[in-house]
Amino acid sequence: MAYDGDVVVDGPAQCRETEQLIIHKLAVGPLSNNVYLLIDKATGATLLIDAADDTEAVLELCGGELDQVLTTHGHWDHVQALNQVIDATGATTLASEGAAPLLPMPVDQIVADGETVTMGATELKAITLYGHGSEHDEHPLESLALIHEDHDGSVHIFTGDCLFPGGIGKTASRTSFDLLFGDVKSKIFDQYPDHTYIYPGHGSDTTLEAERPQLDQWRERGW
């Protein structure tokens, strides 16, 4: 199956290969959460992004073995399978300082803005994005995005719930919108080229080229 990023719940995972990485994408759960399994080609090291909802499907995706699990943020739908996946694999858990208290288990490694996450021979840059959240959150959430600049020249950003096709993630107020929009623009759009691939926490993938022309419209509408 050619990779197009349009996975569906109960459907098969899709796979994209770069010079350094194998990227598996799977959709799980009632909110169609995306789970990403990254495999370093040189060493076989693995990193899972968001152990969401379906423990059996996640463990099948990774073959029951994992080195690291990174949680993008603390919303319930992104962590439902985390305890079970860690129990089954013994993987190291990674999250931002702000997300760690919201997770259902202790975090082994706190990841700060600009820090490098090492996965075998592959390095990924972590950035914090602030402002995603809903009216049910006491404060806007701190989220992590992971950026991989591959040896083949391609750029891949895993954005959690902070950037989607057609807009940034949900925010509970104009203040929170401005925070998240500012972070997404300054840390992603202003730093990376149009051919950058965007892998969100739900739904289809996109590229910066497809989304960049809409930035002024997003700012004006406030969502």
N, C-alpha and C positions, 0 to 999 in steps of 0.2 A: 504493500500500500504506500503510495506516495504521500509524503508529509504535507498536510495543509493546516494542521492545528485545530481542526474542527472535530474534536473527540466528543463522544456522547456517553452518558451514564449507561453502564452495562454493555458498552461497546468495547472494541479492542483499543489498546494503547497505540499511539503512533510514535514513530522513531525518526529523528533527524540526526545525521552525522556531520561533524565538522572534522577538521584535521586533528583536533585534540580530543573532542568529546563525542560521546553518544548521548543524545537527549531523548528520553522517553516521556511522553505526556499521556496521562490517564485522567478521565473524569469520573468522579464518585459522588454519591450522596444526593439528597433532595435539592440541594442548592447548586448542583453541578460544579463542585470544587475541582480545580485542576491540581493534580499531583505530578511533580516532575522528578524523575530519577536521572541524575547526571552520572556518567561513567567516564573516568579518565582512561583513554585508550592505552596510554603508555604503561599504566600500572594496574588497571582494573579497580582502582579506588572509586568509591561510590558516595554520593551525597543525595539525599532525598529532600525536596522542598515541600513542606507542609504535609504532615501525616493526617490527612483529612478523612473522617467518617468511616471508611470501609477497610477494616483491618485486614480481612482476608484478601481483598483485591490489592492492597498495598504490598502485603508480604509476597503475593504471587508476582507482582511486578518486579520486585527486587530479588526474587529467588530465595527469600528468607534470610538474606545476608545484607547488612548495611554497615558502612563505616560512620556516617554522620547523618543527622537529621537537623535541618534548619527550619525554624518556624518563622514565617514572615511577620506575623502579628498575633495577638492573643484572642481574636474572636473564636467563639466556640466551634464554628464549622471548620476551622483550620487545624484543630487539635484533637478531634474526637478519637482518632486511632493512635495518638502519640504514646500513651502508656503501654498499650499492647504491642506496638511496633518496637519500642525500646526493650520491653521485656523479652521479646522474641529474638532480637538481633544483638542487643548489647551496644547499640550505636551510641556515639557521642551526640549530645543535644546542644544546639546552638540557637541563640536568640539575642535580641537587643536587650539592653538594661531595662528599658521601659516595658518590654513585653514579658520579660522573665516572671514577674510576680503574677501574671495572668495565666500562666501555663499550669497544667495539672501535675507537673512533676518538676523537680529541680533541674536547672540548666547547667550543663557542664562547662560551657564556654560562652561568655558574654562577648558579643561582637559589636564593636564601636564603628561609628561613621568613618569611612575611609580605610578601614582595616582590611587586610587580605585574608581570605579564607582559602586554605591550601587543601587540595584534593589530589593526592598523588603528585603527578608532575604538572598539574593544572592549578593556576591561581585565579581566584575570582575576587573582585573588589566588592565590598559591602558598602552600601550607603543607607543612611537613615532618612526616612521621609515622615514628616509629622503632620497630622491633621485628619487622617481617616478615622471614621467613627460614626456613631448614630446617637439618637436622642437617649438611648439606653446606657451609653457610656458616660461615666462620671467625668472623664476628660478625653479629648482627642487622643488617638493612639499613636504610639511610635512604631513605625514599621521598618522592616529591612527589605531592601532590594539587592539582588546579586547581579553583578556585571561580569561577563566573560568576553574578553577580546581575544579571538582565536588567532592562531598562527596563519590561518588561511585568509585573514583580513576581515572576516565576519565578526559582528558584535551582537551579543545576546544578553538581554536584560530580563530578569525574572522579577516582576513588579508587585507581586502579591495583589492586594486590593487597592493599590494606589494609582494605577494607570490601566485603562481599558481602551478598546476601540470606541471612539466617540466621546471620551472624557476621562476625568480623573475619578478616583473612588468616592464613595459616599462620604459626605461631611454633614455635621449637625448644625452648623451655623456659617454665616458669611465669614466670620473670623477664622474658623477652621478651614473653610474653603481656600481663603487667601493663603494660609500657611501651607496647605498641601499643594496648591497650584504653584506657589513660589518655589517650593522644594523640587517638584517635578520639572518645572521649567529650568531652574538653575542647575540642577544636578543631573538631569537627563537630556532634555532638549538642547540646552546650551553647550553640552559637552560631547555629544555623540552624533555621528553622521546619519543621514537619512536612511541608509540601508540597514540600520540597526533593527534587529528583530525584538519585539516585545511579547513576553509570555506572561499573561495576567493570571490572577488567582481563580477566575471563573471565565468560561466562554472562550471565544476565538482569539487567536493571536493577531497582532498587527505589526506595523513598522512605524518608525518615526516619520518617514516620508508621508505615510497616509494620514497621520494625525497632526503634523506640524501646521498645515494651513488652517486648522480649526482653533488654534490657541486663543486668538482674539475673541472668537465667539464664546469659548468656554469661560474666559474671564468676564465677559459682559453678562452672561446669563447666571453665573455664580453657582454652577453645578456641572 
